[in-house]
Amino acid sequence: MAKKSLTARFVESVSVEKRTDFWDETIRGLVLRVSPAGAKSWTVVYTNGNGEKRRLTLGQFPAIGLEKARQIALKALAAVAEGADPAGDKKARREAVTLSELADLYVESYAKRHKKTWAEDERILRVDVLPAIGQIKAKELRKRDVLDVVNAKIDAGKGQTSRSVFAVVRKMLNWAADEDHIDTSPIAGLRPRVKQTRRERVLTHSEIQALWAALPSAKISPVTADVIRLLILTGQRSGEVCGMNRAEIDLQNGLWAIPAIRTKNGLAHTVPLSTAALEIVSRRLELTKEQASDCPLFARIGKPIESNAIAQATRKSLQIFEEQWRPHDLRRTAATGMADVGVLPHVVEAVLNHVSGFRAGVAGVYNRAAYDREKRTALELWAEHVIRPPGERRIVSLHSVQN
């Protein structure tokens, strides 16, 4: 046990060769625990009314700094002086919480704040996990319980679903252990039972045209229908289309500028809008013309519609083919379709904002061409291919795509 008048500088810089507790001389009972790996946590040690020594975990550094830790410790020690037993109460709550209640905490306290796909996590837990093991006490959950759920999906021929279930449960239990809701994750170190398979689903030309024709009468909102149309026409990611706002559109030049902060690879991207895409965007601009410049074009309750809402609508109302499809398959379909109509690979990659293949490596460093003219022609060709029967297609030259 090392007693020390802790300072912010010491807390930040201290390192140890074996786990060490540093007891604060300013607030008696406040302890900084440091591990050889560099993890630092705050606890407060006290004696309860029954004469039992307790240790209450306050949180991790740097999320909780020295002064904040002292404030929390003082509050806890004041409660002890009044007869409370915060560590005992916390232990009792932890022992009583069910996996279903833990899942609610995970979604509200972590997933919604840190994961764009939080709604999918919530759905997986609600549909695939909790009906089977939701009533088990979280502290009593065993590896076998999780494996039973995962293996049931595999036995039902849903290998990739089993992988998704495993990933969400693992993330939830790791979070719960980090937040001291449970001691350790019962599946720590366990690997998925099914290897991830790369999706190869590409909608055929007839499927794309059938999907396009089905959108007006499908049981989806007009906003969702327009998002799906733009996913087809632009080949961009669902989150990028859903987050489109007025400030990103140059209507006069028919351009959509996606800022780096909204792209997966962190690179700003310009998407020329085909005539068909521009009609959709113009309509959304007109509907939001009274709004601020950063107003989302596809909104629900004032906020951009979320990509998982598009996935949900697709899953519920647009599975009109024998083989299921997902919104991201439209991006793969657009890339394949552009190649089929003669667009060269480096132009397809430029449309998709990919830095790979033709645009990767040394060549990519020196080749900074934006290919805006080629991208525009490629997307016009693709739009013609999507929405017009062969006999009604306008002639679009491939010259600017191939040079």
Kinemage of the C-alpha trace (Angstrom):
@kinemage 1
@onewidth
@group {chain A} dominant
@subgroup {mainchain}
@vectorlist {calphas} color= white
{ca met a 1} P 0.000 0.000 0.000
{ca ala a 2} L 1.464 3.343 -1.074
{ca lys a 3} L 0.162 6.572 0.423
{ca lys a 4} L 0.651 9.709 -1.611
{ca ser a 5} L -0.757 13.182 -2.022
{ca leu a 6} L -1.982 12.533 -5.536
{ca thr a 7} L -1.541 15.165 -8.236
{ca ala a 8} L -3.004 15.290 -11.721
{ca arg a 9} L 0.485 15.020 -13.216
{ca phe a 10} L 1.323 11.958 -11.135
{ca val a 11} L -1.940 10.230 -12.028
{ca glu a 12} L -1.323 10.815 -15.725
{ca ser a 13} L 2.311 9.687 -15.792
{ca val a 14} L 2.566 6.906 -13.202
{ca ser a 15} L 3.526 3.422 -14.402
{ca val a 16} L 4.162 0.214 -12.442
{ca glu a 17} L 5.719 -3.213 -12.882
{ca lys a 18} L 3.036 -4.947 -10.768
{ca arg a 19} L -0.484 -3.916 -9.827
{ca thr a 20} L -0.237 -1.141 -7.247
{ca asp a 21} L -2.745 0.808 -5.162
{ca phe a 22} L -1.938 4.456 -4.454
{ca trp a 23} L -3.930 5.798 -1.488
{ca asp a 24} L -4.744 9.483 -1.628
{ca glu a 25} L -3.684 11.448 1.429
{ca thr a 26} L -6.134 14.240 0.643
{ca ile a 27} L -9.300 12.107 0.629
{ca arg a 28} L -8.862 9.154 2.967
{ca gly a 29} L -10.142 6.001 1.326
{ca leu a 30} L -9.691 7.140 -2.265
{ca val a 31} L -7.432 4.726 -4.158
{ca leu a 32} L -5.828 4.873 -7.602
{ca arg a 33} L -5.240 1.313 -8.832
{ca val a 34} L -2.624 1.016 -11.610
{ca ser a 35} L -1.916 -2.121 -13.629
{ca pro a 36} L 1.336 -2.977 -15.460
{ca ala a 37} L -0.579 -2.658 -18.746
{ca gly a 38} L -1.291 0.996 -17.931
{ca ala a 39} L -4.963 0.702 -16.913
{ca lys a 40} L -5.893 3.059 -14.089
{ca ser a 41} L -9.071 2.929 -12.044
{ca trp a 42} L -10.509 4.761 -9.040
{ca thr a 43} L -11.956 3.024 -6.009
{ca val a 44} L -12.960 4.139 -2.551
{ca val a 45} L -12.424 1.840 0.412
{ca tyr a 46} L -14.562 2.178 3.560
{ca thr a 47} L -15.992 0.195 6.462
{ca asn a 48} L -19.768 -0.268 6.536
{ca gly a 49} L -22.068 -0.310 9.532
{ca asn a 50} L -21.417 -4.001 10.141
{ca gly a 51} L -17.681 -3.483 10.361
{ca glu a 52} L -17.066 -5.003 6.914
{ca lys a 53} L -14.452 -3.434 4.662
{ca arg a 54} L -15.861 -2.556 1.224
{ca arg a 55} L -14.315 -1.366 -2.027
{ca leu a 56} L -16.489 0.696 -4.361
{ca thr a 57} L -15.355 1.155 -7.968
{ca leu a 58} L -15.777 4.763 -9.119
{ca gly a 59} L -14.565 4.546 -12.707
{ca gln a 60} L -11.601 4.598 -15.036
{ca phe a 61} L -8.948 7.223 -15.670
{ca pro a 62} L -8.840 9.346 -17.856
{ca ala a 63} L -12.650 9.320 -18.127
{ca ile a 64} L -12.621 10.373 -14.481
{ca gly a 65} L -9.817 12.724 -13.493
{ca leu a 66} L -8.370 13.313 -10.029
{ca glu a 67} L -10.658 16.145 -8.930
{ca lys a 68} L -13.768 14.382 -10.203
{ca ala a 69} L -12.702 11.192 -8.412
{ca arg a 70} L -12.297 13.137 -5.173
{ca gln a 71} L -15.760 14.630 -5.534
{ca ile a 72} L -17.353 11.221 -6.163
{ca ala a 73} L -15.405 9.687 -3.265
{ca leu a 74} L -16.533 12.435 -0.876
{ca lys a 75} L -20.155 11.881 -1.874
{ca ala a 76} L -19.827 8.127 -1.334
{ca leu a 77} L -18.097 8.566 2.046
{ca ala a 78} L -20.786 11.031 3.137
{ca ala a 79} L -23.429 8.429 2.311
{ca val a 80} L -21.494 5.850 4.364
{ca ala a 81} L -21.424 8.251 7.302
{ca glu a 82} L -25.226 8.353 7.113
{ca gly a 83} L -25.465 4.577 7.256
{ca ala a 84} L -25.458 3.674 3.557
{ca asp a 85} L -23.425 0.885 2.018
{ca pro a 86} L -22.934 1.917 -1.648
{ca ala a 87} L -20.679 -1.022 -2.581
{ca gly a 88} L -23.071 -3.483 -0.977
{ca asp a 89} L -26.043 -1.865 -2.705
{ca lys a 90} L -24.206 -1.970 -6.026
{ca lys a 91} L -23.355 -5.633 -5.515
{ca ala a 92} L -26.983 -6.443 -4.726
{ca arg a 93} L -28.181 -4.635 -7.847
{ca arg a 94} L -25.591 -6.394 -9.972
{ca glu a 95} L -26.573 -9.789 -8.614
{ca ala a 96} L -30.255 -9.097 -9.319
{ca val a 97} L -29.995 -7.755 -12.874
{ca thr a 98} L -31.167 -10.081 -15.651
{ca leu a 99} L -29.611 -10.342 -19.078
{ca ser a 100} L -32.685 -8.588 -20.479
{ca glu a 101} L -32.143 -5.633 -18.142
{ca leu a 102} L -28.438 -5.633 -18.975
{ca ala a 103} L -29.316 -5.487 -22.684
{ca asp a 104} L -31.462 -2.396 -22.068
{ca leu a 105} L -28.564 -0.749 -20.241
{ca tyr a 106} L -26.173 -1.623 -23.049
{ca val a 107} L -28.402 -0.156 -25.751
{ca glu a 108} L -29.173 3.053 -23.850
{ca ser a 109} L -25.793 3.700 -22.249
{ca tyr a 110} L -23.443 2.509 -24.975
{ca ala a 111} L -24.879 1.454 -28.328
{ca lys a 112} L -27.022 4.543 -28.938
{ca arg a 113} L -24.107 6.816 -28.110
{ca his a 114} L -21.327 5.036 -29.969
{ca lys a 115} L -22.777 2.845 -32.737
{ca lys a 116} L -24.551 3.959 -35.882
{ca thr a 117} L -25.998 0.453 -36.068
{ca trp a 118} L -27.409 0.512 -32.529
{ca ala a 119} L -30.939 -0.285 -33.741
{ca glu a 120} L -29.671 -3.475 -35.363
{ca asp a 121} L -27.955 -4.440 -32.091
{ca glu a 122} L -31.234 -3.834 -30.287
{ca arg a 123} L -33.171 -5.914 -32.831
{ca ile a 124} L -30.744 -8.837 -32.635
{ca leu a 125} L -30.902 -8.860 -28.848
{ca arg a 126} L -34.704 -8.567 -28.770
{ca val a 127} L -35.410 -11.122 -31.515
{ca asp a 128} L -32.548 -13.628 -31.405
{ca val a 129} L -31.133 -13.571 -27.870
{ca leu a 130} L -33.462 -12.437 -25.095
{ca pro a 131} L -36.390 -14.790 -25.822
{ca ala a 132} L -34.043 -17.687 -25.073
{ca ile a 133} L -31.826 -16.403 -22.230
{ca gly a 134} L -33.167 -12.969 -21.269
{ca gln a 135} L -34.385 -14.059 -17.826
{ca ile a 136} L -31.036 -15.493 -16.729
{ca lys a 137} L -29.295 -13.400 -14.084
{ca ala a 138} L -26.383 -11.652 -15.775
{ca lys a 139} L -23.941 -12.827 -13.100
{ca glu a 140} L -25.092 -16.431 -13.642
{ca leu a 141} L -24.743 -16.389 -17.432
{ca arg a 142} L -22.438 -19.145 -18.659
{ca lys a 143} L -20.565 -19.748 -21.901
{ca arg a 144} L -22.883 -22.692 -22.595
{ca asp a 145} L -25.955 -20.375 -22.544
{ca val a 146} L -24.505 -18.156 -25.262
{ca leu a 147} L -23.314 -21.118 -27.328
{ca asp a 148} L -26.798 -22.653 -27.192
{ca val a 149} L -28.244 -19.506 -28.797
{ca val a 150} L -25.467 -19.273 -31.398
{ca asn a 151} L -25.591 -22.969 -32.287
{ca ala a 152} L -29.383 -22.895 -32.638
{ca lys a 153} L -28.958 -20.380 -35.469
{ca ile a 154} L -26.295 -22.531 -37.106
{ca asp a 155} L -28.531 -25.616 -36.852
{ca ala a 156} L -31.326 -23.635 -38.523
{ca gly a 157} L -29.049 -22.869 -41.486
{ca lys a 158} L -28.527 -19.246 -40.419
{ca gly a 159} L -24.768 -19.202 -40.122
{ca gln a 160} L -24.255 -15.497 -40.716
{ca thr a 161} L -27.073 -14.633 -38.307
{ca ser a 162} L -25.264 -16.719 -35.689
{ca arg a 163} L -22.135 -14.669 -36.329
{ca ser a 164} L -24.062 -11.400 -35.879
{ca val a 165} L -25.651 -12.689 -32.669
{ca phe a 166} L -22.262 -13.704 -31.297
{ca ala a 167} L -20.723 -10.317 -32.164
{ca val a 168} L -23.464 -8.311 -30.441
{ca val a 169} L -23.535 -10.486 -27.310
{ca arg a 170} L -19.726 -10.382 -27.076
{ca lys a 171} L -19.730 -6.588 -27.365
{ca met a 172} L -22.483 -6.258 -24.758
{ca leu a 173} L -20.736 -8.552 -22.254
{ca asn a 174} L -17.347 -6.861 -22.754
{ca trp a 175} L -19.015 -3.504 -22.129
{ca ala a 176} L -20.782 -4.882 -19.044
{ca ala a 177} L -17.474 -6.133 -17.636
{ca asp a 178} L -15.754 -2.807 -18.347
{ca glu a 179} L -18.594 -0.967 -16.584
{ca asp a 180} L -18.507 -3.372 -13.607
{ca his a 181} L -22.016 -4.731 -14.188
{ca ile a 182} L -20.452 -8.215 -14.232
{ca asp a 183} L -17.051 -9.445 -13.077
{ca thr a 184} L -15.890 -10.853 -16.411
{ca ser a 185} L -17.423 -11.820 -19.732
{ca pro a 186} L -18.210 -15.558 -19.771
{ca ile a 187} L -17.280 -15.704 -23.460
{ca ala a 188} L -13.997 -13.806 -23.222
{ca gly a 189} L -11.553 -15.325 -25.712
{ca leu a 190} L -14.245 -17.318 -27.505
{ca arg a 191} L -14.218 -17.075 -31.304
{ca pro a 192} L -17.205 -17.034 -33.674
{ca arg a 193} L -18.376 -20.486 -34.692
{ca val a 194} L -18.909 -19.438 -38.316
{ca lys a 195} L -16.429 -17.659 -40.568
{ca gln a 196} L -17.581 -14.431 -42.137
{ca thr a 197} L -18.591 -14.811 -45.763
{ca arg a 198} L -18.318 -11.968 -48.186
{ca arg a 199} L -21.669 -11.025 -49.668
{ca glu a 200} L -21.758 -11.320 -53.433
{ca arg a 201} L -25.430 -10.482 -54.068
{ca val a 202} L -25.832 -8.445 -57.239
{ca leu a 203} L -29.343 -7.675 -58.435
{ca thr a 204} L -29.927 -8.569 -62.063
{ca his a 205} L -31.040 -5.953 -64.556
{ca ser a 206} L -34.591 -7.282 -64.480
{ca glu a 207} L -34.584 -7.240 -60.654
{ca ile a 208} L -33.401 -3.626 -60.556
{ca gln a 209} L -36.107 -2.563 -62.982
{ca ala a 210} L -38.715 -4.554 -61.028
{ca leu a 211} L -37.571 -2.930 -57.777
{ca trp a 212} L -37.711 0.532 -59.341
{ca ala a 213} L -41.233 -0.143 -60.598
{ca ala a 214} L -42.335 -1.487 -57.201
{ca leu a 215} L -41.268 1.542 -55.148
{ca pro a 216} L -44.349 3.764 -55.774
{ca ser a 217} L -46.773 1.119 -54.478
{ca ala a 218} L -44.612 -0.425 -51.762
{ca lys a 219} L -45.621 -0.028 -48.133
{ca ile a 220} L -42.821 2.421 -47.386
{ca ser a 221} L -42.706 6.180 -46.889
{ca pro a 222} L -41.964 8.510 -49.827
{ca val a 223} L -38.743 9.511 -48.050
{ca thr a 224} L -37.596 5.892 -47.865
{ca ala a 225} L -38.507 5.332 -51.512
{ca asp a 226} L -36.411 8.325 -52.584
{ca val a 227} L -33.440 7.139 -50.529
{ca ile a 228} L -33.605 3.727 -52.215
{ca arg a 229} L -33.846 5.358 -55.659
{ca leu a 230} L -30.695 7.353 -54.935
{ca leu a 231} L -28.911 4.274 -53.597
{ca ile a 232} L -29.596 2.638 -56.942
{ca leu a 233} L -28.690 5.644 -59.081
{ca thr a 234} L -25.565 6.885 -57.255
{ca gly a 235} L -23.984 3.711 -55.873
{ca gln a 236} L -23.143 5.510 -52.637
{ca arg a 237} L -23.447 4.113 -49.120
{ca ser a 238} L -26.765 4.151 -47.303
{ca gly a 239} L -25.488 6.358 -44.474
{ca glu a 240} L -24.130 8.894 -46.966
{ca val a 241} L -27.428 9.150 -48.852
{ca cys a 242} L -29.495 9.275 -45.663
{ca gly a 243} L -27.323 12.114 -44.323
{ca met a 244} L -27.503 14.248 -47.477
{ca asn a 245} L -28.280 17.889 -46.623
{ca arg a 246} L -29.001 21.094 -48.510
{ca ala a 247} L -25.497 22.507 -48.039
{ca glu a 248} L -23.955 19.552 -49.889
{ca ile a 249} L -25.915 20.112 -53.098
{ca asp a 250} L -24.759 22.336 -55.957
{ca leu a 251} L -27.996 22.375 -57.917
{ca gln a 252} L -26.670 24.577 -60.734
{ca asn a 253} L -23.828 22.185 -61.555
{ca gly a 254} L -25.659 19.002 -60.565
{ca leu a 255} L -23.109 17.982 -57.937
{ca trp a 256} L -23.336 16.396 -54.516
{ca ala a 257} L -20.267 17.061 -52.353
{ca ile a 258} L -19.936 14.628 -49.446
{ca pro a 259} L -17.572 16.033 -46.784
{ca ala a 260} L -14.752 13.854 -45.471
{ca ile a 261} L -16.409 13.574 -42.064
{ca arg a 262} L -19.308 11.668 -43.644
{ca thr a 263} L -17.384 9.182 -45.787
{ca lys a 264} L -16.156 5.780 -44.643
{ca asn a 265} L -12.571 6.338 -45.801
{ca gly a 266} L -12.386 9.927 -44.526
{ca leu a 267} L -11.921 11.375 -48.019
{ca ala a 268} L -14.209 14.088 -49.364
{ca his a 269} L -16.137 12.867 -52.378
{ca thr a 270} L -17.985 14.566 -55.225
{ca val a 271} L -20.856 12.726 -56.885
{ca pro a 272} L -22.191 14.094 -60.200
{ca leu a 273} L -25.965 13.702 -60.166
{ca ser a 274} L -27.513 12.096 -63.211
{ca thr a 275} L -30.663 13.636 -64.646
{ca ala a 276} L -32.809 11.082 -62.816
{ca ala a 277} L -30.971 11.588 -59.513
{ca leu a 278} L -31.127 15.367 -59.877
{ca glu a 279} L -34.911 15.195 -60.251
{ca ile a 280} L -35.179 13.411 -56.909
{ca val a 281} L -32.772 15.770 -55.156
{ca ser a 282} L -34.507 18.844 -56.624
{ca arg a 283} L -37.827 17.582 -55.311
{ca arg a 284} L -36.384 17.123 -51.840
{ca leu a 285} L -34.792 20.585 -51.977
{ca glu a 286} L -38.154 22.102 -52.853
{ca leu a 287} L -39.829 20.306 -49.941
{ca thr a 288} L -37.206 21.626 -47.522
{ca lys a 289} L -36.740 25.104 -48.998
{ca glu a 290} L -37.934 26.833 -45.818
{ca gln a 291} L -35.357 24.997 -43.712
{ca ala a 292} L -31.780 25.904 -42.734
{ca ser a 293} L -28.914 25.334 -45.155
{ca asp a 294} L -27.761 22.230 -43.275
{ca cys a 295} L -31.254 20.758 -43.194
{ca pro a 296} L -31.297 17.018 -44.050
{ca leu a 297} L -33.135 16.187 -47.256
{ca phe a 298} L -34.357 12.875 -45.854
{ca ala a 299} L -35.586 13.533 -42.356
{ca arg a 300} L -37.799 12.020 -39.717
{ca ile a 301} L -38.760 14.204 -36.759
{ca gly a 302} L -36.201 16.789 -37.821
{ca lys a 303} L -33.260 14.389 -37.878
{ca pro a 304} L -31.715 12.544 -40.830
{ca ile a 305} L -33.366 9.193 -41.430
{ca glu a 306} L -31.043 6.425 -40.235
{ca ser a 307} L -29.598 3.825 -42.556
{ca asn a 308} L -30.887 1.025 -40.333
{ca ala a 309} L -34.422 2.341 -40.958
{ca ile a 310} L -33.827 1.818 -44.672
{ca ala a 311} L -32.558 -1.699 -43.983
{ca gln a 312} L -35.627 -2.434 -41.885
{ca ala a 313} L -38.007 -1.140 -44.553
{ca thr a 314} L -36.182 -3.212 -47.154
{ca arg a 315} L -36.414 -6.311 -45.014
{ca lys a 316} L -40.130 -5.878 -44.277
{ca ser a 317} L -41.610 -4.490 -47.487
{ca leu a 318} L -39.291 -4.949 -50.461
{ca gln a 319} L -38.275 -8.615 -50.516
{ca ile a 320} L -39.991 -9.209 -53.837
{ca phe a 321} L -37.414 -11.638 -55.248
{ca glu a 322} L -36.662 -15.260 -54.483
{ca glu a 323} L -33.212 -14.329 -53.172
{ca gln a 324} L -33.123 -11.749 -50.393
{ca trp a 325} L -31.269 -8.478 -50.857
{ca arg a 326} L -29.997 -5.659 -48.638
{ca pro a 327} L -29.486 -1.935 -49.285
{ca his a 328} L -25.705 -2.338 -49.505
{ca asp a 329} L -26.216 -4.819 -52.341
{ca leu a 330} L -27.378 -1.854 -54.437
{ca arg a 331} L -23.878 -0.373 -54.244
{ca arg a 332} L -22.366 -3.616 -55.507
{ca thr a 333} L -25.077 -3.790 -58.154
{ca ala a 334} L -24.346 -0.254 -59.374
{ca ala a 335} L -20.628 -1.009 -59.627
{ca thr a 336} L -21.273 -4.229 -61.553
{ca gly a 337} L -23.884 -2.551 -63.756
{ca met a 338} L -21.591 0.315 -64.711
{ca ala a 339} L -18.890 -2.173 -65.663
{ca asp a 340} L -21.433 -4.108 -67.737
{ca val a 341} L -22.315 -1.006 -69.768
{ca gly a 342} L -18.650 -0.291 -70.516
{ca val a 343} L -17.418 1.962 -67.726
{ca leu a 344} L -13.732 1.347 -67.043
{ca pro a 345} L -12.648 0.036 -63.602
{ca his a 346} L -10.803 3.177 -62.490
{ca val a 347} L -13.918 5.265 -63.209
{ca val a 348} L -16.146 2.854 -61.300
{ca glu a 349} L -13.760 3.107 -58.352
{ca ala a 350} L -13.843 6.897 -58.601
{ca val a 351} L -17.659 6.836 -58.508
{ca leu a 352} L -17.582 4.618 -55.400
{ca asn a 353} L -14.838 6.683 -53.687
{ca his a 354} L -12.676 3.575 -53.465
{ca val a 355} L -8.929 3.935 -53.064
{ca ser a 356} L -7.949 0.476 -54.186
{ca gly a 357} L -7.007 -1.408 -57.322
{ca phe a 358} L -6.297 1.149 -60.028
{ca arg a 359} L -6.230 4.050 -57.542
{ca ala a 360} L -4.114 2.427 -54.817
{ca gly a 361} L -0.406 2.400 -54.134
{ca val a 362} L 2.130 4.667 -55.797
{ca ala a 363} L -0.122 5.204 -58.813
{ca gly a 364} L -2.847 6.491 -56.529
{ca val a 365} L -0.487 8.979 -54.880
{ca tyr a 366} L 0.414 10.589 -58.200
{ca asn a 367} L -2.949 10.186 -59.924
{ca arg a 368} L -5.091 12.853 -58.278
{ca ala a 369} L -7.600 13.134 -61.137
{ca ala a 370} L -11.131 13.500 -59.831
{ca tyr a 371} L -12.638 12.043 -63.027
{ca asp a 372} L -15.689 14.292 -62.585
{ca arg a 373} L -16.540 14.270 -66.294
{ca glu a 374} L -16.097 10.496 -66.537
{ca lys a 375} L -18.095 9.914 -63.350
{ca arg a 376} L -20.970 12.014 -64.683
{ca thr a 377} L -21.134 10.082 -67.934
{ca ala a 378} L -20.863 6.769 -66.088
{ca leu a 379} L -23.760 7.639 -63.782
{ca glu a 380} L -25.889 8.883 -66.687
{ca leu a 381} L -25.260 5.602 -68.492
{ca trp a 382} L -26.181 3.650 -65.387
{ca ala a 383} L -29.372 5.688 -64.825
{ca glu a 384} L -30.447 5.084 -68.412
{ca his a 385} L -29.807 1.386 -67.928
{ca val a 386} L -31.902 1.322 -64.752
{ca ile a 387} L -35.020 3.275 -65.602
{ca arg a 388} L -35.488 3.061 -69.371
{ca pro a 389} L -36.341 0.020 -71.521
{ca pro a 390} L -33.681 -0.604 -74.222
{ca gly a 391} L -35.776 0.930 -77.005
{ca glu a 392} L -36.278 4.186 -75.099
{ca arg a 393} L -32.700 4.815 -73.975
{ca arg a 394} L -31.047 7.987 -75.063
{ca ile a 395} L -27.617 7.711 -76.640
{ca val a 396} L -24.870 8.507 -74.129
{ca ser a 397} L -21.291 8.477 -75.400
{ca leu a 398} L -18.763 6.275 -73.684
{ca his a 399} L -15.941 8.409 -75.045
{ca ser a 400} L -15.615 10.546 -71.929
{ca val a 401} L -15.768 7.467 -69.716
{ca gln a 402} L -12.947 5.677 -71.473
{ca asn a 403} L -10.519 8.535 -71.876
